[in-house]
Amino acid sequence: MACGGITPARERGFLMLDSVRMGTQKVSKAEYKVRFKELVSRLVVLQQEAKKQELGTVVLFEGWKGAGKGSRISDLLYHLDARDTSVYVTEDFDEKEAALVVDEDFGATGYYPFLQQFWKALGQRGSMTFYDRGWYSVAAQHIINTLPKKGKLSKKERGAIKAHAARMVKSIEDFETQLRNDGYLVIKFFLQISEKTQRERLVSLYSDPATSWRVSQKDLKHLDDYDRTYQVYDEMLDHSNFKIAPWILLDAEDHRRVNLSVVQTIVNALEKELSKPADASAQEAEKKAQENSANGTKAVEGDERTRTEEENARLWKLAEEEARAVSIHAPTMTRFAPSEHIPTLDEVDHTLALTRSEYKAQLKAEQERLRRIELEMYIRRIPMMIMYEGWDAAGKGGSIKRVAQALDARAYTIYPSPAPTKPELLHPHLWRYWTRLPKAGHVGIYDRSWYGRVLVERVEGFASPAQWSRAYEEINEFERDMVEWGAILLKFWVDVSPETQLERFEAREANPEKRWKITAEDWRNRDKFPQYRAAVEDMFRLTSTRNAPWIILESDDKYYARVKALRIINEALEKRLGIY
């Protein structure tokens, strides 16, 4: 793509910023007014068509301080529908705050993962989200702040830049890929200006009382770091010129030419994307998911108790056939290293149990153990994420309650996962979990989780085969980012035999105080046991990784499962803290 000053990003191995054609001829005012008006008129129409087709647009402006990123965004937004447009401004790296959090031995790399703020700011599909600086600026600032303050970079330091950039860019690549897969167009601009121009603009802004607030003393001091920052940016750009979201490098010395280049690029990208045929299977799955969100899934008439043995056998056979037909869409492998032991449902020991006296003694001991180390976890700024999946009536809520009892009420948040709302359905499926993370030093407890896409959404058809089959890697990427952030991530599958589940269902229906816990939907799910079992086995096989292995809680005896969960939580915390 080329348009007056645009340089298509090159393949790796080239100095990206050196390729920008600087000093391009300036555009006259008269020419600019005519061309800009025509392009903006096309963009206004395209914005409404994108809303109709539920195409999300992410426009990222990166570049030097003083390059005019904010002005370019303002010039565009004046003409667009404000109801479907949002702007997120990324704040400068806070060295003092970072120093409070970072603990190389124990803690996290920040109060939240560095990508979280950008997930939270993401508008829903059909809207346009503009980022005034973004994930690349944050990554670059993290790198810059780890380097020596003065002097020429050594070979070792240049190598450190490359290694650090590669790690952060990998998470960025996954982020941008997920956006593209979930119905977003990603357009990335880098506004390049010379060192001389940057100095002139920042000094001018600082000298004018009306604009001095835009430039700090720190910004002026960093003018002398142009060469070092140039190297970091160049390394970031070189590693992040992805096919799904290539860089558009612009000479930003002339604001008229860069404005034309920006709007032309957005118009071209939208026209191309909106001309693509819609994914019929994804649309059908989304329609089904929205109906479920509004009304709940419809239960079949009757259940296994009211049907004949022949009817139950017929439905079971059909369920097994459907399970086999759906399973062929699951990936055969993952690029993530598997855990030492990948669990299966066949290995679950349903006989494990504790007596009431054993339970009371061990529960008290494990809860007191957790209370003792919770404060150290907070001081060290260690985030903990405890996730529960499992069969209906397996005892997830009871286990969560016993963990919460041992924690300071201010230190934890429980995140339930009901059917996604319509706004959540108009975001990437992981969005509602990226926006629900515990702060460093706190605990997030998830009553069901991001695995809904490869469990209930897979079985019920709320996600298309293409959507749920790629979700395994997206989940692995999310969990890797959580662990690299510094979180202790524990994933519990709460298992119970079908026989014990039936007993609990009937007991709930017989107890007025617990009858609300059992619904027709729960009985319906028993009819789909073969499909869910196949989904669980694929989930174990593809997402039990070294970063986040699956742990089975044998819950035919609730006492045993509750104590086991607490013991595993305590052991994980003590290992991180070096307490043996």
NORCORNOR-V158582 format. One record per residue. N is the residue number from 1. RES is the residue in one small letter. PSI is psi in radians with two decimals (NA if undefined). OMEGA is omega in whole degrees, -180 to 180 (999 if undefined). BURIAL is + if it has 16 or more other C-alpha atoms within 10 Angstrom, else -. Layout:
# NORCORNOR-V158582
N:RES:PSI:OMEGA:BURIAL ; N:RES:PSI:OMEGA:BURIAL
This chain:
# NORCORNOR-V158582
1:m:2.26:-180:- ; 2:a:2.34:-180:- ; 3:c:1.74:174:- ; 4:g:1.43:179:+ ; 5:g:-0.17:178:+ ; 6:i:2.32:172:+ ; 7:t:1.96:178:+ ; 8:p:2.38:-180:+ ; 9:a:2.41:-178:+ ; 10:r:3.02:176:+ ; 11:e:2.87:-179:- ; 12:r:2.64:178:- ; 13:g:-0.12:178:- ; 14:f:2.68:173:- ; 15:l:1.88:-172:- ; 16:m:-0.88:-174:+ ; 17:l:-0.49:177:+ ; 18:d:-0.31:-178:- ; 19:s:-0.18:-179:- ; 20:v:2.25:179:+ ; 21:r:1.70:-179:- ; 22:m:2.73:177:+ ; 23:g:0.47:178:- ; 24:t:2.68:-176:- ; 25:q:2.37:-178:- ; 26:k:2.60:179:- ; 27:v:2.34:179:+ ; 28:s:2.76:-179:- ; 29:k:-0.74:-178:- ; 30:a:-0.80:179:- ; 31:e:-0.70:-178:- ; 32:y:-0.80:-177:+ ; 33:k:-0.72:-179:- ; 34:v:-0.86:-176:- ; 35:r:-0.72:-178:- ; 36:f:-0.71:180:+ ; 37:k:-0.74:180:- ; 38:e:-0.76:-179:- ; 39:l:-0.74:180:+ ; 40:v:-0.65:178:+ ; 41:s:-0.72:177:- ; 42:r:-0.69:-179:+ ; 43:l:-0.68:179:+ ; 44:v:-0.76:178:- ; 45:v:-0.75:-179:- ; 46:l:-0.60:178:+ ; 47:q:-0.74:-180:+ ; 48:q:-0.63:178:+ ; 49:e:-0.67:177:+ ; 50:a:-0.67:177:+ ; 51:k:-0.74:-180:+ ; 52:k:-0.72:-178:- ; 53:q:0.02:-180:- ; 54:e:0.77:173:+ ; 55:l:2.08:175:+ ; 56:g:2.54:179:+ ; 57:t:2.18:176:+ ; 58:v:2.09:180:+ ; 59:v:2.01:-177:+ ; 60:l:2.24:174:+ ; 61:f:1.96:173:+ ; 62:e:2.89:178:+ ; 63:g:-3.06:-176:+ ; 64:w:2.64:170:+ ; 65:k:2.21:-178:+ ; 66:g:0.03:-178:+ ; 67:a:-0.26:177:+ ; 68:g:0.44:-179:+ ; 69:k:-0.85:-179:+ ; 70:g:-0.69:180:+ ; 71:s:-0.66:179:- ; 72:r:-0.72:179:+ ; 73:i:-0.78:-180:+ ; 74:s:-0.74:-180:- ; 75:d:-0.57:179:- ; 76:l:-0.83:-173:- ; 77:l:-0.42:178:- ; 78:y:-0.51:-175:- ; 79:h:-0.24:-174:- ; 80:l:2.85:178:+ ; 81:d:1.97:-175:- ; 82:a:-0.40:-178:- ; 83:r:-0.38:-179:- ; 84:d:0.50:-178:+ ; 85:t:2.42:176:+ ; 86:s:2.72:180:+ ; 87:v:2.32:175:+ ; 88:y:2.22:180:+ ; 89:v:2.10:-179:- ; 90:t:2.22:-180:- ; 91:e:2.76:178:- ; 92:d:2.66:177:- ; 93:f:2.23:-179:- ; 94:d:1.76:-177:- ; 95:e:-0.65:-178:- ; 96:k:-0.76:179:- ; 97:e:-0.72:179:- ; 98:a:-0.67:-179:- ; 99:a:-0.46:179:- ; 100:l:-0.38:-173:- ; 101:v:-0.84:-170:+ ; 102:v:2.22:174:+ ; 103:d:1.84:-173:+ ; 104:e:-0.48:-176:- ; 105:d:-0.60:-171:- ; 106:f:-0.79:-164:+ ; 107:g:-2.78:-176:+ ; 108:a:2.94:179:+ ; 109:t:0.00:178:+ ; 110:g:2.97:178:+ ; 111:y:-0.54:175:+ ; 112:y:2.81:174:+ ; 113:p:2.55:-171:+ ; 114:f:-0.39:180:+ ; 115:l:-0.23:-173:+ ; 116:q:-0.74:-176:+ ; 117:q:-0.54:-178:+ ; 118:f:-0.58:171:+ ; 119:w:-0.78:-178:+ ; 120:k:-0.61:-178:- ; 121:a:-0.17:-174:+ ; 122:l:2.17:174:+ ; 123:g:2.85:-178:+ ; 124:q:2.86:177:+ ; 125:r:2.40:-175:+ ; 126:g:-0.20:179:+ ; 127:s:2.98:177:+ ; 128:m:2.21:179:+ ; 129:t:2.11:177:+ ; 130:f:2.28:177:+ ; 131:y:2.05:174:+ ; 132:d:1.64:-165:+ ; 133:r:2.76:-175:+ ; 134:g:-2.42:-172:+ ; 135:w:-0.51:178:+ ; 136:y:-0.66:176:+ ; 137:s:-0.78:179:+ ; 138:v:-0.79:179:+ ; 139:a:-0.78:-180:+ ; 140:a:-0.72:-180:+ ; 141:q:-0.64:175:+ ; 142:h:-0.77:-179:+ ; 143:i:-0.84:-178:+ ; 144:i:-0.68:-177:+ ; 145:n:-0.08:173:- ; 146:t:-0.11:-177:- ; 147:l:2.77:173:- ; 148:p:2.55:-175:- ; 149:k:-0.48:-176:- ; 150:k:2.92:174:- ; 151:g:2.85:179:- ; 152:k:2.47:-179:- ; 153:l:2.35:177:- ; 154:s:2.97:177:- ; 155:k:-0.70:178:- ; 156:k:-0.72:180:- ; 157:e:-0.68:176:- ; 158:r:-0.64:176:- ; 159:g:-0.66:178:- ; 160:a:-0.66:177:- ; 161:i:-0.83:-179:+ ; 162:k:-0.78:-177:+ ; 163:a:-0.79:-180:- ; 164:h:-0.77:179:+ ; 165:a:-0.73:-179:+ ; 166:a:-0.74:-180:+ ; 167:r:-0.83:-177:- ; 168:m:-0.63:-179:+ ; 169:v:-0.50:177:+ ; 170:k:-0.76:176:- ; 171:s:-0.66:178:+ ; 172:i:-0.75:179:+ ; 173:e:-0.75:178:+ ; 174:d:-0.71:179:+ ; 175:f:-0.89:-178:+ ; 176:e:-0.62:177:+ ; 177:t:-0.74:178:+ ; 178:q:-0.69:177:+ ; 179:l:-0.82:179:+ ; 180:r:-0.75:-179:+ ; 181:n:-0.46:-176:- ; 182:d:0.40:170:+ ; 183:g:0.48:178:+ ; 184:y:2.51:170:+ ; 185:l:2.27:-178:+ ; 186:v:2.06:-179:+ ; 187:i:2.18:-174:+ ; 188:k:2.10:177:+ ; 189:f:2.44:168:+ ; 190:f:2.10:-178:+ ; 191:l:2.00:-176:+ ; 192:q:2.31:171:+ ; 193:i:2.77:-180:+ ; 194:s:2.86:177:+ ; 195:e:-0.71:-180:- ; 196:k:-0.80:-180:- ; 197:t:-0.73:179:- ; 198:q:-0.78:-179:+ ; 199:r:-0.78:-179:+ ; 200:e:-0.76:-177:- ; 201:r:-0.75:-178:+ ; 202:l:-0.70:178:+ ; 203:v:-0.70:179:+ ; 204:s:-0.77:178:- ; 205:l:-0.72:-178:+ ; 206:y:-0.55:-176:+ ; 207:s:-0.34:-178:- ; 208:d:2.08:-179:- ; 209:p:-0.53:-178:- ; 210:a:-0.36:-177:- ; 211:t:0.00:-176:- ; 212:s:-0.44:180:- ; 213:w:-0.33:-178:- ; 214:r:-0.20:-176:- ; 215:v:2.25:180:+ ; 216:s:2.93:174:- ; 217:q:-0.59:178:- ; 218:k:-0.70:178:- ; 219:d:-0.74:-179:- ; 220:l:-0.66:178:- ; 221:k:-0.62:-178:- ; 222:h:-0.14:176:- ; 223:l:-0.54:-180:+ ; 224:d:-0.12:-180:- ; 225:d:0.31:-175:- ; 226:y:-0.84:-177:- ; 227:d:-0.75:-179:- ; 228:r:-0.76:178:+ ; 229:t:-0.65:178:+ ; 230:y:-0.79:-180:- ; 231:q:-0.72:-180:+ ; 232:v:-0.86:179:+ ; 233:y:-0.76:-178:+ ; 234:d:-0.70:178:+ ; 235:e:-0.73:178:+ ; 236:m:-0.80:-179:+ ; 237:l:-0.73:-179:+ ; 238:d:-0.65:-178:+ ; 239:h:-0.16:-172:+ ; 240:s:0.37:177:+ ; 241:n:1.25:-173:+ ; 242:f:2.58:178:+ ; 243:k:-0.65:-179:- ; 244:i:-0.28:-179:- ; 245:a:1.32:-178:+ ; 246:p:2.78:177:+ ; 247:w:2.48:169:+ ; 248:i:1.91:-177:+ ; 249:l:2.24:-173:+ ; 250:l:2.43:168:+ ; 251:d:1.94:-175:+ ; 252:a:0.35:-180:+ ; 253:e:-0.53:180:+ ; 254:d:1.97:-173:+ ; 255:h:-0.52:179:+ ; 256:r:-0.82:-180:+ ; 257:r:-0.72:-178:+ ; 258:v:-0.62:176:+ ; 259:n:-0.79:178:+ ; 260:l:-0.72:180:+ ; 261:s:-0.73:-179:+ ; 262:v:-0.93:-175:+ ; 263:v:-0.61:177:+ ; 264:q:-0.74:179:+ ; 265:t:-0.79:-179:+ ; 266:i:-0.75:179:+ ; 267:v:-0.85:-180:+ ; 268:n:-0.76:-178:- ; 269:a:-0.75:179:+ ; 270:l:-0.76:180:+ ; 271:e:-0.74:180:- ; 272:k:-0.79:-176:- ; 273:e:-0.70:-178:- ; 274:l:-0.29:179:+ ; 275:s:-0.16:-180:- ; 276:k:2.54:177:- ; 277:p:2.56:-179:- ; 278:a:2.65:176:- ; 279:d:1.80:-174:- ; 280:a:-0.71:-178:- ; 281:s:-0.67:178:- ; 282:a:-0.69:178:+ ; 283:q:-0.73:179:- ; 284:e:-0.72:179:- ; 285:a:-0.71:-180:+ ; 286:e:-0.71:177:+ ; 287:k:-0.77:179:- ; 288:k:-0.72:179:+ ; 289:a:-0.69:179:+ ; 290:q:-0.66:177:+ ; 291:e:-0.71:177:- ; 292:n:-0.71:179:+ ; 293:s:-0.64:-177:+ ; 294:a:-0.70:-170:- ; 295:n:-0.21:-172:- ; 296:g:2.71:179:- ; 297:t:2.58:-179:- ; 298:k:2.24:179:- ; 299:a:2.57:175:- ; 300:v:2.74:179:- ; 301:e:2.27:179:- ; 302:g:3.07:176:- ; 303:d:-3.01:-174:+ ; 304:e:-0.41:-178:- ; 305:r:-0.49:-176:- ; 306:t:-0.18:-180:- ; 307:r:2.79:176:- ; 308:t:2.86:178:- ; 309:e:-0.65:179:- ; 310:e:-0.73:179:- ; 311:e:-0.75:178:- ; 312:n:-0.72:180:+ ; 313:a:-0.70:179:- ; 314:r:-0.79:179:- ; 315:l:-0.67:179:- ; 316:w:-0.74:179:+ ; 317:k:-0.75:178:- ; 318:l:-0.70:179:- ; 319:a:-0.72:178:+ ; 320:e:-0.70:178:+ ; 321:e:-0.74:179:- ; 322:e:-0.69:179:- ; 323:a:-0.76:180:+ ; 324:r:-0.69:-179:- ; 325:a:-0.67:-179:- ; 326:v:-0.66:-175:+ ; 327:s:-0.41:-179:+ ; 328:i:-0.33:179:- ; 329:h:-0.22:-179:- ; 330:a:2.48:178:+ ; 331:p:2.68:179:- ; 332:t:-0.41:-178:- ; 333:m:3.02:178:- ; 334:t:2.69:178:- ; 335:r:-0.10:180:- ; 336:f:2.49:-180:+ ; 337:a:2.25:-178:- ; 338:p:2.78:175:+ ; 339:s:2.84:-179:+ ; 340:e:-0.63:178:- ; 341:h:2.15:176:- ; 342:i:2.02:-176:+ ; 343:p:2.79:172:+ ; 344:t:2.77:179:+ ; 345:l:-0.45:-179:+ ; 346:d:-0.42:-175:- ; 347:e:-0.06:-176:- ; 348:v:2.25:178:+ ; 349:d:1.82:-176:- ; 350:h:0.02:-177:- ; 351:t:-0.18:-177:- ; 352:l:2.31:-174:- ; 353:a:2.81:173:+ ; 354:l:2.57:171:+ ; 355:t:2.87:-179:- ; 356:r:-0.69:-180:- ; 357:s:-0.72:177:- ; 358:e:-0.74:-179:- ; 359:y:-0.85:-177:+ ; 360:k:-0.72:-179:- ; 361:a:-0.81:-177:- ; 362:q:-0.65:177:+ ; 363:l:-0.83:179:+ ; 364:k:-0.76:-178:- ; 365:a:-0.77:-178:- ; 366:e:-0.64:178:+ ; 367:q:-0.72:177:+ ; 368:e:-0.64:176:- ; 369:r:-0.77:180:+ ; 370:l:-0.70:179:+ ; 371:r:-0.66:-177:- ; 372:r:-0.65:-174:- ; 373:i:-0.12:-179:+ ; 374:e:-0.74:-179:+ ; 375:l:-0.70:179:+ ; 376:e:-0.65:176:- ; 377:m:-0.75:180:+ ; 378:y:-0.79:-179:+ ; 379:i:-0.69:-179:- ; 380:r:-0.03:179:+ ; 381:r:0.79:178:+ ; 382:i:2.07:174:+ ; 383:p:2.51:179:+ ; 384:m:2.32:178:+ ; 385:m:2.07:-179:+ ; 386:i:2.05:-173:+ ; 387:m:2.33:180:+ ; 388:y:2.14:166:+ ; 389:e:2.83:178:+ ; 390:g:3.10:-180:+ ; 391:w:2.72:174:+ ; 392:d:2.41:179:+ ; 393:a:0.32:-180:+ ; 394:a:-0.38:179:+ ; 395:g:0.42:179:+ ; 396:k:-0.84:-178:+ ; 397:g:-0.70:179:- ; 398:g:-0.70:178:- ; 399:s:-0.74:178:+ ; 400:i:-0.74:-179:+ ; 401:k:-0.72:-178:- ; 402:r:-0.55:175:+ ; 403:v:-0.81:-179:+ ; 404:a:-0.61:180:+ ; 405:q:-0.51:-176:- ; 406:a:-0.07:-175:+ ; 407:l:2.66:170:+ ; 408:d:2.30:-177:- ; 409:a:-0.45:179:- ; 410:r:-0.12:-171:- ; 411:a:-0.14:-176:+ ; 412:y:2.75:173:+ ; 413:t:2.35:176:+ ; 414:i:2.20:-178:+ ; 415:y:1.80:175:+ ; 416:p:2.81:180:- ; 417:s:1.31:174:- ; 418:p:-3.09:176:- ; 419:a:2.38:-178:+ ; 420:p:2.52:176:+ ; 421:t:2.96:179:- ; 422:k:-0.78:176:- ; 423:p:-0.64:178:- ; 424:e:-0.63:178:- ; 425:l:-0.41:179:+ ; 426:l:0.19:173:+ ; 427:h:2.88:171:+ ; 428:p:2.58:-171:+ ; 429:h:-0.44:179:+ ; 430:l:-0.13:-175:+ ; 431:w:-0.74:-176:+ ; 432:r:-0.24:175:+ ; 433:y:-0.58:172:+ ; 434:w:-0.52:-179:+ ; 435:t:0.00:180:- ; 436:r:1.25:-180:- ; 437:l:2.56:176:+ ; 438:p:2.52:174:+ ; 439:k:2.62:178:+ ; 440:a:2.25:-177:+ ; 441:g:-0.05:-178:+ ; 442:h:3.02:-177:+ ; 443:v:2.29:171:+ ; 444:g:2.17:-180:+ ; 445:i:2.16:-173:+ ; 446:y:1.97:176:+ ; 447:d:1.65:-163:+ ; 448:r:2.94:-162:+ ; 449:s:-2.82:178:+ ; 450:w:-0.17:178:+ ; 451:y:-0.05:176:+ ; 452:g:-0.59:-179:+ ; 453:r:-0.63:-177:+ ; 454:v:0.09:175:+ ; 455:l:-1.61:-175:+ ; 456:v:-0.69:-179:+ ; 457:e:-0.57:175:+ ; 458:r:-0.90:-174:+ ; 459:v:-0.74:-175:+ ; 460:e:-0.10:179:+ ; 461:g:0.33:178:+ ; 462:f:-0.20:173:+ ; 463:a:2.50:179:+ ; 464:s:2.79:177:+ ; 465:p:-0.69:179:+ ; 466:a:-0.67:-179:- ; 467:q:-0.89:-177:+ ; 468:w:-0.46:180:+ ; 469:s:-0.59:177:+ ; 470:r:-0.21:-177:+ ; 471:a:-0.46:179:+ ; 472:y:-0.82:179:+ ; 473:e:-0.63:178:+ ; 474:e:-0.69:177:+ ; 475:i:-0.78:178:+ ; 476:n:-0.69:178:+ ; 477:e:-0.77:177:+ ; 478:f:-0.82:-178:+ ; 479:e:-0.65:175:+ ; 480:r:-0.76:179:+ ; 481:d:-0.66:178:+ ; 482:m:-0.76:-179:+ ; 483:v:-0.73:178:+ ; 484:e:-0.54:173:+ ; 485:w:-0.58:180:+ ; 486:g:0.09:-177:+ ; 487:a:2.53:164:+ ; 488:i:2.04:-176:+ ; 489:l:2.04:180:+ ; 490:l:2.26:-178:+ ; 491:k:1.95:-179:+ ; 492:f:2.27:167:+ ; 493:w:2.02:-177:+ ; 494:v:1.91:-172:+ ; 495:d:2.52:177:+ ; 496:v:2.53:-180:+ ; 497:s:2.67:177:+ ; 498:p:-0.60:-179:- ; 499:e:-0.79:179:- ; 500:t:-0.66:177:- ; 501:q:-0.76:179:+ ; 502:l:-0.76:178:+ ; 503:e:-0.73:-179:- ; 504:r:-0.67:175:+ ; 505:f:-0.87:-177:+ ; 506:e:-0.63:178:- ; 507:a:-0.66:178:- ; 508:r:-0.73:179:+ ; 509:e:-0.51:-179:- ; 510:a:-0.25:-177:- ; 511:n:1.95:-179:- ; 512:p:-0.55:-179:- ; 513:e:-0.37:-177:- ; 514:k:0.05:-176:- ; 515:r:-0.49:-179:- ; 516:w:-0.33:-179:- ; 517:k:-0.25:-176:- ; 518:i:2.28:-179:+ ; 519:t:2.96:176:- ; 520:a:-0.53:179:- ; 521:e:-0.66:179:- ; 522:d:-0.76:178:+ ; 523:w:-0.68:178:+ ; 524:r:-0.70:-179:+ ; 525:n:-0.51:177:+ ; 526:r:-0.56:176:+ ; 527:d:-0.37:-178:+ ; 528:k:0.39:-179:+ ; 529:f:-0.78:179:+ ; 530:p:-0.71:179:+ ; 531:q:-0.75:180:+ ; 532:y:-0.67:178:+ ; 533:r:-0.79:178:+ ; 534:a:-0.70:179:+ ; 535:a:-0.70:179:+ ; 536:v:-0.76:-180:+ ; 537:e:-0.71:176:- ; 538:d:-0.68:179:+ ; 539:m:-0.82:177:+ ; 540:f:-0.83:-174:+ ; 541:r:-0.64:-172:+ ; 542:l:-0.22:-177:+ ; 543:t:0.11:172:+ ; 544:s:1.57:-173:+ ; 545:t:2.98:176:+ ; 546:r:-0.56:177:- ; 547:n:-0.69:-172:+ ; 548:a:1.41:179:+ ; 549:p:2.64:174:+ ; 550:w:2.50:178:+ ; 551:i:2.19:179:+ ; 552:i:2.28:172:+ ; 553:l:1.88:178:+ ; 554:e:1.95:-166:+ ; 555:s:0.33:171:+ ; 556:d:-0.54:170:+ ; 557:d:1.92:-176:+ ; 558:k:-0.60:179:+ ; 559:y:-0.85:-178:+ ; 560:y:-0.80:-176:+ ; 561:a:-0.73:-178:+ ; 562:r:-0.79:-180:+ ; 563:v:-0.73:180:+ ; 564:k:-0.75:179:+ ; 565:a:-0.82:179:+ ; 566:l:-0.72:-180:+ ; 567:r:-0.75:-180:+ ; 568:i:-0.71:177:- ; 569:i:-0.82:-180:+ ; 570:n:-0.76:180:+ ; 571:e:-0.70:179:- ; 572:a:-0.74:178:+ ; 573:l:-0.79:-180:+ ; 574:e:-0.65:177:+ ; 575:k:-0.78:179:- ; 576:r:-0.68:-177:- ; 577:l:-0.14:-178:+ ; 578:g:0.47:179:- ; 579:i:2.05:-178:- ; 580:y:NA:999:-
